[in-house]
Amino acid sequence: MTIDLRGLWVPLVTPFTPDDRVDTDALGRLARRVLADGARGLVALGTTGEPATLDPDEQQRVIDVCAEACAAAGAPLMVGAGTNSTRATVAAAQALAGVPGLAAVLTVVPYYTRPSPDAIVEHYRIVAADSPVPVVAYNIPYRTGRGLDAEHLLALAALPGVVGVKQAVGALDADTLTVLGGAPAGFHVLSGDDAFIVPTVLMGGHGAIAAAAHVCTPAFVAMEAAARAGDVGTARRLADALLPVVQAGFAEPSPAVWKAALHATGEIASPALRAPMAAASPAALRHLLDAIDAMSATAR
């Protein structure tokens, strides 16, 4: 199975109207802008999109809007489709059959129930065998309570239909380096920690799925592309300038601060999140806006 997932992907927020409906107009505008700014593709219903708070009809509207934007731009789409039930994950993946432009499903390591690493690999084998499109695993142990080490990530990489991993372990650690050095051709390691995009790509990674790229999108795109091209000087300069943006945007639980900034800059009508998430503090928003301003000044 040949598929190319290289580049910088943006896992879109789900904007809400002031009366708590999914704001499909704002979502469409945001999707088109991010793609026009150079993002390789979109991720719908990733963690940043608050999918657990959306009902099935709302989830479908989000997918439809993102698919339409990707089709218009000739860009690929990933959709989050993972639960802590193998049967439910298979059903969610199968329900995506026929979505235009769908390149892969992003499937999180099963959370809360804490299966063994071998059982997690078997979970992915079953999901990939029954999915209508390739599977990208999402390894984020601080959210799931269970992660995969290098041995099991490489076992996962050998599975038919599993074409990559979004690696979000809070570091460029030895396990990640082992996978970068030992994964088979065609298996994509995508950085899921926005502060580690450049070192991950320089060590052999294929790109990133970066929530921070909702803002300063062209700079994130240029940074990732420079790292993939081996232009260390440019990549490092942009990484240094963007690190305060990343840190400010994740200072409170995501996507609160990103949504606040998108609202403050007029891209979405409301900064609201759905409970149990809470809106960003004014101080956190100010910190991010100042970081964005500083980044913009550096780029001039």
Summary of the structure (lengths in Angstrom):
residues: 300
radius of gyration: 17.9
end to end distance: 42.7
largest distance: 51.2
contacts: 1085
relative contact order: 0.13
helix: 50%
strand: 13%
